[in-house]
Amino acid sequence: MTEKSDSWDSANLGGSWKRGITNPDLEEERKKCSFNQDELFRFMYGDDYFFLKDLEDLIRRNPELVEG
């Protein structure tokens, strides 16, 4: 039987959106990105791009807007 622990080991357990933890393997892959992510975002969201970027900036400045 394994010992229960309250600590979160992202290397073994993966990431957690609720805890704000990103899996180290995913972080490593994101660093290797070989394309312009902002350009892809603009391509995917078209005319909504600027609205979504403004919304993202607003949420980054005021995280309490999304916390329930």
Long-range contacts (C-beta under 8 A, 24 or more apart in sequence): none
